[in-house]
Each structure stands twice: as C-alpha cells, then as structure tokens.
Amino acid sequence: MSNAIIAGKEPITLEVKAGETYYWCRCGRSSKQPLCDGAHQGTAIEPMAFKPTADMKVRFCACKQSKKPPFCDGAHLDLK
C-alpha cells in the first residue's frame, strides 16, 4: 500500500509561523489534514517538511495531486 489517497478536493488554508517546521501529509491518510499524524506508517510515502521563512497563510494541497507540493496548484479542479 504505497499510493497517495485524496484527502480532500479543495486546499486547506493554515496560518504558519516563520522558522517552525511543518510536515505536510503526502499519503492522504492523516486525520489531521493537511499535516502528518504518522498514518503513513506501512506505506512507502513519507511526509514533506516545510519551514516557512515568514509568518503567512498557506494553501496546502489536500488532493495530493499538486505538481508544486506542499502547495495547492489547482490540480483538484481536474478530479472527477
């Protein structure tokens, strides 16, 4: 079991703090979307670390299809 699953069909916006490390869920199995809760255990998928350089709002990808992870690039608009 190593394929990402779709966790949502629209981005999830979070406020993030400069210098803190966030782990974006790449597998789609986390119950704390868009962040990792360790649910990827047993898959070949690892979370992606993201460390912002400024306080900001970030639109994280929830469909796990983005070509610009961990950010939403609108890929969810092409899902059926």
PDB file with SEQRES, HELIX, SHEET and CRYST1 records, atoms N, CA, C and O in Angstrom:
SEQRES   1 A   80  MET SER ASN ALA ILE ILE ALA GLY LYS GLU PRO ILE THR          
SEQRES   2 A   80  LEU GLU VAL LYS ALA GLY GLU THR TYR TYR TRP CYS ARG          
SEQRES   3 A   80  CYS GLY ARG SER SER LYS GLN PRO LEU CYS ASP GLY ALA          
SEQRES   4 A   80  HIS GLN GLY THR ALA ILE GLU PRO MET ALA PHE LYS PRO          
SEQRES   5 A   80  THR ALA ASP MET LYS VAL ARG PHE CYS ALA CYS LYS GLN          
SEQRES   6 A   80  SER LYS LYS PRO PRO PHE CYS ASP GLY ALA HIS LEU ASP          
SEQRES   7 A   80  LEU LYS                                                      
HELIX    1 AA1 ALA A   75  ASP A   78  5                                   4    
SHEET    1 AA1 2 ILE A  12  VAL A  16  0                                        
SHEET    2 AA1 2 MET A  56  PHE A  60 -1                                        
SHEET    1 AA2 2 TYR A  22  TRP A  24  0                                        
SHEET    2 AA2 2 MET A  48  PHE A  50 -1                                        
CRYST1    1.000    1.000    1.000  90.00  90.00  90.00 P 1           1          
ATOM      1  N   MET A   1       0.846  -1.178   0.000  1.00  0.00           N  
ATOM      2  CA  MET A   1       0.000   0.000   0.000  1.00  0.00           C  
ATOM      3  C   MET A   1       0.888   1.237   0.000  1.00  0.00           C  
ATOM      4  O   MET A   1       1.327   1.678   1.062  1.00  0.00           O  
ATOM      5  N   SER A   2       1.163   1.810  -1.189  1.00  0.00           N  
ATOM      6  CA  SER A   2       2.064   2.951  -1.238  1.00  0.00           C  
ATOM      7  C   SER A   2       1.548   4.082  -2.117  1.00  0.00           C  
ATOM      8  O   SER A   2       2.309   4.993  -2.443  1.00  0.00           O  
ATOM      9  N   ASN A   3       0.285   4.050  -2.509  1.00  0.00           N  
ATOM     10  CA  ASN A   3      -0.279   5.136  -3.307  1.00  0.00           C  
ATOM     11  C   ASN A   3      -0.951   6.154  -2.413  1.00  0.00           C  
ATOM     12  O   ASN A   3      -1.598   5.800  -1.427  1.00  0.00           O  
ATOM     13  N   ALA A   4      -0.792   7.438  -2.766  1.00  0.00           N  
ATOM     14  CA  ALA A   4      -1.465   8.504  -2.023  1.00  0.00           C  
ATOM     15  C   ALA A   4      -2.958   8.436  -2.309  1.00  0.00           C  
ATOM     16  O   ALA A   4      -3.376   8.090  -3.414  1.00  0.00           O  
ATOM     17  N   ILE A   5      -3.753   8.769  -1.302  1.00  0.00           N  
ATOM     18  CA  ILE A   5      -5.194   8.849  -1.486  1.00  0.00           C  
ATOM     19  C   ILE A   5      -5.628  10.301  -1.390  1.00  0.00           C  
ATOM     20  O   ILE A   5      -4.945  11.112  -0.764  1.00  0.00           O  
ATOM     21  N   ILE A   6      -6.751  10.637  -2.001  1.00  0.00           N  
ATOM     22  CA  ILE A   6      -7.262  12.006  -1.996  1.00  0.00           C  
ATOM     23  C   ILE A   6      -7.889  12.275  -0.629  1.00  0.00           C  
ATOM     24  O   ILE A   6      -8.837  11.602  -0.224  1.00  0.00           O  
ATOM     25  N   ALA A   7      -7.348  13.263   0.070  1.00  0.00           N  
ATOM     26  CA  ALA A   7      -7.863  13.606   1.399  1.00  0.00           C  
ATOM     27  C   ALA A   7      -8.951  14.668   1.308  1.00  0.00           C  
ATOM     28  O   ALA A   7      -9.769  14.797   2.220  1.00  0.00           O  
ATOM     29  N   GLY A   8      -8.968  15.425   0.223  1.00  0.00           N  
ATOM     30  CA  GLY A   8      -9.960  16.471   0.033  1.00  0.00           C  
ATOM     31  C   GLY A   8      -9.877  17.024  -1.370  1.00  0.00           C  
ATOM     32  O   GLY A   8      -8.872  16.843  -2.057  1.00  0.00           O  
ATOM     33  N   LYS A   9     -10.931  17.697  -1.800  1.00  0.00           N  
ATOM     34  CA  LYS A   9     -10.968  18.225  -3.161  1.00  0.00           C  
ATOM     35  C   LYS A   9     -10.919  19.747  -3.201  1.00  0.00           C  
ATOM     36  O   LYS A   9     -11.386  20.371  -4.154  1.00  0.00           O  
ATOM     37  N   GLU A  10     -10.344  20.337  -2.150  1.00  0.00           N  
ATOM     38  CA  GLU A  10     -10.060  21.770  -2.144  1.00  0.00           C  
ATOM     39  C   GLU A  10      -8.896  21.993  -1.188  1.00  0.00           C  
ATOM     40  O   GLU A  10      -8.673  21.178  -0.293  1.00  0.00           O  
ATOM     41  N   PRO A  11      -8.150  23.082  -1.362  1.00  0.00           N  
ATOM     42  CA  PRO A  11      -6.994  23.310  -0.499  1.00  0.00           C  
ATOM     43  C   PRO A  11      -7.408  23.568   0.943  1.00  0.00           C  
ATOM     44  O   PRO A  11      -8.549  23.934   1.225  1.00  0.00           O  
ATOM     45  N   ILE A  12      -6.462  23.370   1.842  1.00  0.00           N  
ATOM     46  CA  ILE A  12      -6.662  23.647   3.261  1.00  0.00           C  
ATOM     47  C   ILE A  12      -5.725  24.794   3.632  1.00  0.00           C  
ATOM     48  O   ILE A  12      -4.507  24.681   3.494  1.00  0.00           O  
ATOM     49  N   THR A  13      -6.300  25.890   4.100  1.00  0.00           N  
ATOM     50  CA  THR A  13      -5.513  27.066   4.446  1.00  0.00           C  
ATOM     51  C   THR A  13      -5.172  27.058   5.928  1.00  0.00           C  
ATOM     52  O   THR A  13      -6.045  26.894   6.781  1.00  0.00           O  
ATOM     53  N   LEU A  14      -3.890  27.237   6.219  1.00  0.00           N  
ATOM     54  CA  LEU A  14      -3.407  27.322   7.595  1.00  0.00           C  
ATOM     55  C   LEU A  14      -2.499  28.533   7.737  1.00  0.00           C  
ATOM     56  O   LEU A  14      -1.813  28.921   6.791  1.00  0.00           O  
ATOM     57  N   GLU A  15      -2.499  29.128   8.926  1.00  0.00           N  
ATOM     58  CA  GLU A  15      -1.520  30.161   9.242  1.00  0.00           C  
ATOM     59  C   GLU A  15      -0.299  29.457   9.816  1.00  0.00           C  
ATOM     60  O   GLU A  15      -0.412  28.662  10.749  1.00  0.00           O  
ATOM     61  N   VAL A  16       0.866  29.752   9.255  1.00  0.00           N  
ATOM     62  CA  VAL A  16       2.103  29.125   9.705  1.00  0.00           C  
ATOM     63  C   VAL A  16       3.048  30.201  10.219  1.00  0.00           C  
ATOM     64  O   VAL A  16       2.940  31.371   9.853  1.00  0.00           O  
ATOM     65  N   LYS A  17       3.968  29.787  11.068  1.00  0.00           N  
ATOM     66  CA  LYS A  17       4.913  30.702  11.716  1.00  0.00           C  
ATOM     67  C   LYS A  17       6.314  30.511  11.154  1.00  0.00           C  
ATOM     68  O   LYS A  17       6.749  29.387  10.901  1.00  0.00           O  
ATOM     69  N   ALA A  18       7.003  31.607  10.966  1.00  0.00           N  
ATOM     70  CA  ALA A  18       8.376  31.588  10.465  1.00  0.00           C  
ATOM     71  C   ALA A  18       9.264  30.738  11.356  1.00  0.00           C  
ATOM     72  O   ALA A  18       9.191  30.825  12.581  1.00  0.00           O  
ATOM     73  N   GLY A  19      10.103  29.917  10.740  1.00  0.00           N  
ATOM     74  CA  GLY A  19      11.081  29.126  11.462  1.00  0.00           C  
ATOM     75  C   GLY A  19      10.574  27.818  12.028  1.00  0.00           C  
ATOM     76  O   GLY A  19      11.379  26.971  12.413  1.00  0.00           O  
ATOM     77  N   GLU A  20       9.259  27.620  12.092  1.00  0.00           N  
ATOM     78  CA  GLU A  20       8.721  26.346  12.584  1.00  0.00           C  
ATOM     79  C   GLU A  20       8.690  25.343  11.427  1.00  0.00           C  
ATOM     80  O   GLU A  20       8.523  25.730  10.271  1.00  0.00           O  
ATOM     81  N   THR A  21       8.850  24.073  11.739  1.00  0.00           N  
ATOM     82  CA  THR A  21       8.799  23.042  10.721  1.00  0.00           C  
ATOM     83  C   THR A  21       7.446  22.356  10.769  1.00  0.00           C  
ATOM     84  O   THR A  21       6.988  21.919  11.824  1.00  0.00           O  
ATOM     85  N   TYR A  22       6.817  22.272   9.605  1.00  0.00           N  
ATOM     86  CA  TYR A  22       5.524  21.605   9.448  1.00  0.00           C  
ATOM     87  C   TYR A  22       5.745  20.408   8.539  1.00  0.00           C  
ATOM     88  O   TYR A  22       6.554  20.464   7.614  1.00  0.00           O  
ATOM     89  N   TYR A  23       5.028  19.332   8.803  1.00  0.00           N  
ATOM     90  CA  TYR A  23       5.156  18.128   7.988  1.00  0.00           C  
ATOM     91  C   TYR A  23       3.846  17.892   7.251  1.00  0.00           C  
ATOM     92  O   TYR A  23       2.848  17.472   7.836  1.00  0.00           O  
ATOM     93  N   TRP A  24       3.875  18.176   5.941  1.00  0.00           N  
ATOM     94  CA  TRP A  24       2.702  18.027   5.081  1.00  0.00           C  
ATOM     95  C   TRP A  24       2.483  16.553   4.774  1.00  0.00           C  
ATOM     96  O   TRP A  24       3.403  15.852   4.351  1.00  0.00           O  
ATOM     97  N   CYS A  25       1.263  16.092   4.990  1.00  0.00           N  
ATOM     98  CA  CYS A  25       0.897  14.705   4.705  1.00  0.00           C  
ATOM     99  C   CYS A  25       0.900  14.492   3.197  1.00  0.00           C  
ATOM    100  O   CYS A  25       0.169  15.162   2.467  1.00  0.00           O  
ATOM    101  N   ARG A  26       1.715  13.565   2.737  1.00  0.00           N  
ATOM    102  CA  ARG A  26       1.764  13.233   1.310  1.00  0.00           C  
ATOM    103  C   ARG A  26       0.937  11.997   0.974  1.00  0.00           C  
ATOM    104  O   ARG A  26       0.612  11.761  -0.190  1.00  0.00           O  
ATOM    105  N   CYS A  27       0.594  11.202   2.000  1.00  0.00           N  
ATOM    106  CA  CYS A  27      -0.105   9.942   1.733  1.00  0.00           C  
ATOM    107  C   CYS A  27      -1.630  10.100   1.683  1.00  0.00           C  
ATOM    108  O   CYS A  27      -2.316   9.268   1.089  1.00  0.00           O  
ATOM    109  N   GLY A  28      -2.162  11.158   2.300  1.00  0.00           N  
ATOM    110  CA  GLY A  28      -3.602  11.391   2.322  1.00  0.00           C  
ATOM    111  C   GLY A  28      -4.326  10.658   3.435  1.00  0.00           C  
ATOM    112  O   GLY A  28      -5.549  10.758   3.536  1.00  0.00           O  
ATOM    113  N   ARG A  29      -3.603   9.919   4.279  1.00  0.00           N  
ATOM    114  CA  ARG A  29      -4.227   9.101   5.317  1.00  0.00           C  
ATOM    115  C   ARG A  29      -4.339   9.790   6.681  1.00  0.00           C  
ATOM    116  O   ARG A  29      -5.035   9.288   7.563  1.00  0.00           O  
ATOM    117  N   SER A  30      -3.674  10.917   6.865  1.00  0.00           N  
ATOM    118  CA  SER A  30      -3.666  11.609   8.148  1.00  0.00           C  
ATOM    119  C   SER A  30      -5.057  12.098   8.546  1.00  0.00           C  
ATOM    120  O   SER A  30      -5.813  12.584   7.705  1.00  0.00           O  
ATOM    121  N   SER A  31      -5.386  11.971   9.813  1.00  0.00           N  
ATOM    122  CA  SER A  31      -6.655  12.516  10.312  1.00  0.00           C  
ATOM    123  C   SER A  31      -6.494  13.980  10.713  1.00  0.00           C  
ATOM    124  O   SER A  31      -7.456  14.612  11.148  1.00  0.00           O  
ATOM    125  N   LYS A  32      -5.287  14.520  10.570  1.00  0.00           N  
ATOM    126  CA  LYS A  32      -5.001  15.920  10.904  1.00  0.00           C  
ATOM    127  C   LYS A  32      -4.611  16.700   9.652  1.00  0.00           C  
ATOM    128  O   LYS A  32      -3.690  17.516   9.688  1.00  0.00           O  
ATOM    129  N   GLN A  33      -5.306  16.452   8.551  1.00  0.00           N  
ATOM    130  CA  GLN A  33      -5.001  17.106   7.279  1.00  0.00           C  
ATOM    131  C   GLN A  33      -4.935  18.618   7.444  1.00  0.00           C  
ATOM    132  O   GLN A  33      -5.742  19.203   8.168  1.00  0.00           O  
ATOM    133  N   PRO A  34      -3.982  19.249   6.778  1.00  0.00           N  
ATOM    134  CA  PRO A  34      -3.054  18.725   5.782  1.00  0.00           C  
ATOM    135  C   PRO A  34      -1.735  18.237   6.375  1.00  0.00           C  
ATOM    136  O   PRO A  34      -0.805  17.912   5.636  1.00  0.00           O  
ATOM    137  N   LEU A  35      -1.650  18.185   7.694  1.00  0.00           N  
ATOM    138  CA  LEU A  35      -0.406  17.814   8.345  1.00  0.00           C  
ATOM    139  C   LEU A  35      -0.367  16.333   8.698  1.00  0.00           C  
ATOM    140  O   LEU A  35      -1.403  15.688   8.855  1.00  0.00           O  
ATOM    141  N   CYS A  36       0.830  15.818   8.817  1.00  0.00           N  
ATOM    142  CA  CYS A  36       1.062  14.396   9.091  1.00  0.00           C  
ATOM    143  C   CYS A  36       0.725  14.043  10.540  1.00  0.00           C  
ATOM    144  O   CYS A  36       1.013  14.807  11.461  1.00  0.00           O  
ATOM    145  N   ASP A  37       0.114  12.882  10.723  1.00  0.00           N  
ATOM    146  CA  ASP A  37      -0.117  12.333  12.063  1.00  0.00           C  
ATOM    147  C   ASP A  37       0.515  10.949  12.210  1.00  0.00           C  
ATOM    148  O   ASP A  37       0.254  10.248  13.188  1.00  0.00           O  
ATOM    149  N   GLY A  38       1.342  10.557  11.247  1.00  0.00           N  
ATOM    150  CA  GLY A  38       2.013   9.258  11.299  1.00  0.00           C  
ATOM    151  C   GLY A  38       1.257   8.135  10.614  1.00  0.00           C  
ATOM    152  O   GLY A  38       1.710   6.991  10.627  1.00  0.00           O  
ATOM    153  N   ALA A  39       0.113   8.438  10.017  1.00  0.00           N  
ATOM    154  CA  ALA A  39      -0.710   7.405   9.376  1.00  0.00           C  
ATOM    155  C   ALA A  39      -0.043   6.785   8.147  1.00  0.00           C  
ATOM    156  O   ALA A  39      -0.538   5.790   7.619  1.00  0.00           O  
ATOM    157  N   HIS A  40       1.059   7.351   7.691  1.00  0.00           N  
ATOM    158  CA  HIS A  40       1.769   6.802   6.529  1.00  0.00           C  
ATOM    159  C   HIS A  40       2.552   5.542   6.879  1.00  0.00           C  
ATOM    160  O   HIS A  40       3.052   4.863   5.982  1.00  0.00           O  
ATOM    161  N   GLN A  41       2.667   5.218   8.162  1.00  0.00           N  
ATOM    162  CA  GLN A  41       3.398   4.013   8.567  1.00  0.00           C  
ATOM    163  C   GLN A  41       2.866   2.807   7.798  1.00  0.00           C  
ATOM    164  O   GLN A  41       1.655   2.603   7.708  1.00  0.00           O  
ATOM    165  N   GLY A  42       3.771   2.021   7.250  1.00  0.00           N  
ATOM    166  CA  GLY A  42       3.393   0.855   6.464  1.00  0.00           C  
ATOM    167  C   GLY A  42       3.263   1.149   4.981  1.00  0.00           C  
ATOM    168  O   GLY A  42       2.996   0.248   4.185  1.00  0.00           O  
ATOM    169  N   THR A  43       3.452   2.411   4.606  1.00  0.00           N  
ATOM    170  CA  THR A  43       3.455   2.786   3.190  1.00  0.00           C  
ATOM    171  C   THR A  43       4.878   3.194   2.820  1.00  0.00           C  
ATOM    172  O   THR A  43       5.744   3.300   3.688  1.00  0.00           O  
ATOM    173  N   ALA A  44       5.111   3.417   1.557  1.00  0.00           N  
ATOM    174  CA  ALA A  44       6.417   3.893   1.097  1.00  0.00           C  
ATOM    175  C   ALA A  44       6.436   5.417   1.004  1.00  0.00           C  
ATOM    176  O   ALA A  44       7.384   5.989   0.466  1.00  0.00           O  
ATOM    177  N   ILE A  45       5.406   6.079   1.519  1.00  0.00           N  
ATOM    178  CA  ILE A  45       5.267   7.529   1.407  1.00  0.00           C  
ATOM    179  C   ILE A  45       5.646   8.187   2.723  1.00  0.00           C  
ATOM    180  O   ILE A  45       5.155   7.799   3.783  1.00  0.00           O  
ATOM    181  N   GLU A  46       6.520   9.182   2.656  1.00  0.00           N  
ATOM    182  CA  GLU A  46       6.953   9.940   3.827  1.00  0.00           C  
ATOM    183  C   GLU A  46       6.391  11.361   3.738  1.00  0.00           C  
ATOM    184  O   GLU A  46       6.168  11.858   2.634  1.00  0.00           O  
ATOM    185  N   PRO A  47       6.158  12.025   4.874  1.00  0.00           N  
ATOM    186  CA  PRO A  47       5.684  13.405   4.842  1.00  0.00           C  
ATOM    187  C   PRO A  47       6.760  14.342   4.296  1.00  0.00           C  
ATOM    188  O   PRO A  47       7.941  13.996   4.270  1.00  0.00           O  
ATOM    189  N   MET A  48       6.345  15.519   3.864  1.00  0.00           N  
ATOM    190  CA  MET A  48       7.260  16.530   3.333  1.00  0.00           C  
ATOM    191  C   MET A  48       7.422  17.642   4.360  1.00  0.00           C  
ATOM    192  O   MET A  48       6.435  18.223   4.811  1.00  0.00           O  
ATOM    193  N   ALA A  49       8.661  17.938   4.727  1.00  0.00           N  
ATOM    194  CA  ALA A  49       8.936  19.027   5.660  1.00  0.00           C  
ATOM    195  C   ALA A  49       8.791  20.367   4.942  1.00  0.00           C  
ATOM    196  O   ALA A  49       9.195  20.519   3.789  1.00  0.00           O  
ATOM    197  N   PHE A  50       8.207  21.330   5.647  1.00  0.00           N  
ATOM    198  CA  PHE A  50       8.035  22.691   5.129  1.00  0.00           C  
ATOM    199  C   PHE A  50       8.373  23.645   6.264  1.00  0.00           C  
ATOM    200  O   PHE A  50       7.787  23.564   7.344  1.00  0.00           O  
ATOM    201  N   LYS A  51       9.334  24.563   6.018  1.00  0.00           N  
ATOM    202  CA  LYS A  51       9.758  25.519   7.036  1.00  0.00           C  
ATOM    203  C   LYS A  51       9.660  26.924   6.451  1.00  0.00           C  
ATOM    204  O   LYS A  51      10.558  27.353   5.728  1.00  0.00           O  
ATOM    205  N   PRO A  52       8.575  27.651   6.756  1.00  0.00           N  
ATOM    206  CA  PRO A  52       8.398  28.986   6.188  1.00  0.00           C  
ATOM    207  C   PRO A  52       9.426  29.979   6.733  1.00  0.00           C  
ATOM    208  O   PRO A  52       9.896  29.856   7.864  1.00  0.00           O  
ATOM    209  N   THR A  53       9.757  30.951   5.910  1.00  0.00           N  
ATOM    210  CA  THR A  53      10.719  31.981   6.307  1.00  0.00           C  
ATOM    211  C   THR A  53      10.023  33.225   6.845  1.00  0.00           C  
ATOM    212  O   THR A  53      10.677  34.152   7.323  1.00  0.00           O  
ATOM    213  N   ALA A  54       8.692  33.243   6.766  1.00  0.00           N  
ATOM    214  CA  ALA A  54       7.903  34.364   7.280  1.00  0.00           C  
ATOM    215  C   ALA A  54       6.565  33.828   7.778  1.00  0.00           C  
ATOM    216  O   ALA A  54       6.113  32.774   7.330  1.00  0.00           O  
ATOM    217  N   ASP A  55       5.933  34.545   8.697  1.00  0.00           N  
ATOM    218  CA  ASP A  55       4.570  34.202   9.097  1.00  0.00           C  
ATOM    219  C   ASP A  55       3.672  34.431   7.892  1.00  0.00           C  
ATOM    220  O   ASP A  55       3.772  35.468   7.237  1.00  0.00           O  
ATOM    221  N   MET A  56       2.801  33.484   7.592  1.00  0.00           N  
ATOM    222  CA  MET A  56       1.947  33.619   6.405  1.00  0.00           C  
ATOM    223  C   MET A  56       0.791  32.643   6.450  1.00  0.00           C  
ATOM    224  O   MET A  56       0.767  31.731   7.276  1.00  0.00           O  
ATOM    225  N   LYS A  57      -0.166  32.838   5.558  1.00  0.00           N  
ATOM    226  CA  LYS A  57      -1.221  31.863   5.317  1.00  0.00           C  
ATOM    227  C   LYS A  57      -0.786  31.026   4.131  1.00  0.00           C  
ATOM    228  O   LYS A  57      -0.312  31.553   3.125  1.00  0.00           O  
ATOM    229  N   VAL A  58      -0.950  29.723   4.254  1.00  0.00           N  
ATOM    230  CA  VAL A  58      -0.533  28.795   3.201  1.00  0.00           C  
ATOM    231  C   VAL A  58      -1.731  27.957   2.779  1.00  0.00           C  
ATOM    232  O   VAL A  58      -2.484  27.463   3.618  1.00  0.00           O  
ATOM    233  N   ARG A  59      -1.898  27.803   1.473  1.00  0.00           N  
ATOM    234  CA  ARG A  59      -2.938  26.919   0.920  1.00  0.00           C  
ATOM    235  C   ARG A  59      -2.284  25.582   0.600  1.00  0.00           C  
ATOM    236  O   ARG A  59      -1.674  25.407  -0.455  1.00  0.00           O  
ATOM    237  N   PHE A  60      -2.424  24.642   1.533  1.00  0.00           N  
ATOM    238  CA  PHE A  60      -1.844  23.309   1.361  1.00  0.00           C  
ATOM    239  C   PHE A  60      -2.732  22.453   0.465  1.00  0.00           C  
ATOM    240  O   PHE A  60      -3.958  22.535   0.533  1.00  0.00           O  
ATOM    241  N   CYS A  61      -2.108  21.638  -0.369  1.00  0.00           N  
ATOM    242  CA  CYS A  61      -2.829  20.703  -1.225  1.00  0.00           C  
ATOM    243  C   CYS A  61      -3.441  19.590  -0.380  1.00  0.00           C  
ATOM    244  O   CYS A  61      -2.769  19.015   0.475  1.00  0.00           O  
ATOM    245  N   ALA A  62      -4.707  19.289  -0.617  1.00  0.00           N  
ATOM    246  CA  ALA A  62      -5.381  18.189   0.083  1.00  0.00           C  
ATOM    247  C   ALA A  62      -5.634  17.004  -0.847  1.00  0.00           C  
ATOM    248  O   ALA A  62      -5.859  15.888  -0.381  1.00  0.00           O  
ATOM    249  N   CYS A  63      -5.600  17.242  -2.164  1.00  0.00           N  
ATOM    250  CA  CYS A  63      -5.870  16.141  -3.100  1.00  0.00           C  
ATOM    251  C   CYS A  63      -4.637  15.287  -3.350  1.00  0.00           C  
ATOM    252  O   CYS A  63      -4.744  14.181  -3.881  1.00  0.00           O  
ATOM    253  N   LYS A  64      -3.467  15.790  -2.973  1.00  0.00           N  
ATOM    254  CA  LYS A  64      -2.183  15.096  -3.104  1.00  0.00           C  
ATOM    255  C   LYS A  64      -1.763  14.898  -4.559  1.00  0.00           C  
ATOM    256  O   LYS A  64      -0.942  14.032  -4.862  1.00  0.00           O  
ATOM    257  N   GLN A  65      -2.332  15.709  -5.463  1.00  0.00           N  
ATOM    258  CA  GLN A  65      -2.010  15.625  -6.884  1.00  0.00           C  
ATOM    259  C   GLN A  65      -1.205  16.829  -7.373  1.00  0.00           C  
ATOM    260  O   GLN A  65      -0.850  16.893  -8.550  1.00  0.00           O  
ATOM    261  N   SER A  66      -0.911  17.780  -6.489  1.00  0.00           N  
ATOM    262  CA  SER A  66      -0.230  19.020  -6.860  1.00  0.00           C  
ATOM    263  C   SER A  66       1.144  18.751  -7.471  1.00  0.00           C  
ATOM    264  O   SER A  66       1.858  17.843  -7.046  1.00  0.00           O  
ATOM    265  N   LYS A  67       1.497  19.541  -8.461  1.00  0.00           N  
ATOM    266  CA  LYS A  67       2.836  19.494  -9.066  1.00  0.00           C  
ATOM    267  C   LYS A  67       3.776  20.443  -8.329  1.00  0.00           C  
ATOM    268  O   LYS A  67       4.960  20.522  -8.654  1.00  0.00           O  
ATOM    269  N   LYS A  68       3.239  21.181  -7.316  1.00  0.00           N  
ATOM    270  CA  LYS A  68       4.033  22.131  -6.540  1.00  0.00           C  
ATOM    271  C   LYS A  68       3.854  21.877  -5.040  1.00  0.00           C  
ATOM    272  O   LYS A  68       3.555  22.806  -4.289  1.00  0.00           O  
ATOM    273  N   PRO A  69       4.035  20.629  -4.599  1.00  0.00           N  
ATOM    274  CA  PRO A  69       3.796  20.311  -3.198  1.00  0.00           C  
ATOM    275  C   PRO A  69       4.721  21.100  -2.259  1.00  0.00           C  
ATOM    276  O   PRO A  69       5.870  21.360  -2.617  1.00  0.00           O  
ATOM    277  N   PRO A  70       4.255  21.478  -1.094  1.00  0.00           N  
ATOM    278  CA  PRO A  70       3.014  21.097  -0.453  1.00  0.00           C  
ATOM    279  C   PRO A  70       1.839  22.020  -0.785  1.00  0.00           C  
ATOM    280  O   PRO A  70       0.772  21.924  -0.179  1.00  0.00           O  
ATOM    281  N   PHE A  71       2.049  22.919  -1.760  1.00  0.00           N  
ATOM    282  CA  PHE A  71       1.055  23.943  -2.057  1.00  0.00           C  
ATOM    283  C   PHE A  71       0.018  23.489  -3.078  1.00  0.00           C  
ATOM    284  O   PHE A  71       0.298  22.648  -3.932  1.00  0.00           O  
ATOM    285  N   CYS A  72      -1.171  24.051  -2.979  1.00  0.00           N  
ATOM    286  CA  CYS A  72      -2.229  23.791  -3.955  1.00  0.00           C  
ATOM    287  C   CYS A  72      -1.859  24.461  -5.269  1.00  0.00           C  
ATOM    288  O   CYS A  72      -1.468  25.628  -5.286  1.00  0.00           O  
ATOM    289  N   ASP A  73      -1.981  23.727  -6.370  1.00  0.00           N  
ATOM    290  CA  ASP A  73      -1.779  24.298  -7.702  1.00  0.00           C  
ATOM    291  C   ASP A  73      -3.033  24.190  -8.562  1.00  0.00           C  
ATOM    292  O   ASP A  73      -2.981  24.414  -9.771  1.00  0.00           O  
ATOM    293  N   GLY A  74      -4.172  23.845  -7.931  1.00  0.00           N  
ATOM    294  CA  GLY A  74      -5.434  23.726  -8.654  1.00  0.00           C  
ATOM    295  C   GLY A  74      -5.677  22.351  -9.245  1.00  0.00           C  
ATOM    296  O   GLY A  74      -6.661  22.159  -9.959  1.00  0.00           O  
ATOM    297  N   ALA A  75      -4.808  21.388  -8.968  1.00  0.00           N  
ATOM    298  CA  ALA A  75      -4.966  20.040  -9.525  1.00  0.00           C  
ATOM    299  C   ALA A  75      -6.320  19.423  -9.132  1.00  0.00           C  
ATOM    300  O   ALA A  75      -6.853  18.585  -9.858  1.00  0.00           O  
ATOM    301  N   HIS A  76      -6.866  19.835  -7.997  1.00  0.00           N  
ATOM    302  CA  HIS A  76      -8.149  19.277  -7.536  1.00  0.00           C  
ATOM    303  C   HIS A  76      -9.290  19.612  -8.497  1.00  0.00           C  
ATOM    304  O   HIS A  76     -10.313  18.927  -8.502  1.00  0.00           O  
ATOM    305  N   LEU A  77      -9.128  20.646  -9.302  1.00  0.00           N  
ATOM    306  CA  LEU A  77     -10.159  21.047 -10.255  1.00  0.00           C  
ATOM    307  C   LEU A  77     -10.325  20.026 -11.372  1.00  0.00           C  
ATOM    308  O   LEU A  77     -11.361  19.994 -12.036  1.00  0.00           O  
ATOM    309  N   ASP A  78      -9.309  19.191 -11.583  1.00  0.00           N  
ATOM    310  CA  ASP A  78      -9.358  18.166 -12.637  1.00  0.00           C  
ATOM    311  C   ASP A  78      -9.801  16.806 -12.117  1.00  0.00           C  
ATOM    312  O   ASP A  78      -9.899  15.852 -12.889  1.00  0.00           O  
ATOM    313  N   LEU A  79     -10.070  16.704 -10.815  1.00  0.00           N  
ATOM    314  CA  LEU A  79     -10.508  15.417 -10.256  1.00  0.00           C  
ATOM    315  C   LEU A  79     -11.961  15.167 -10.576  1.00  0.00           C  
ATOM    316  O   LEU A  79     -12.756  16.101 -10.687  1.00  0.00           O  
ATOM    317  N   LYS A  80     -12.301  13.910 -10.723  1.00  0.00           N  
ATOM    318  CA  LYS A  80     -13.695  13.557 -11.034  1.00  0.00           C  
ATOM    319  C   LYS A  80     -14.370  13.023  -9.803  1.00  0.00           C  
ATOM    320  O   LYS A  80     -15.548  12.668  -9.850  1.00  0.00           O  
TER     321      LYS A  80                                                      
END                                                                             
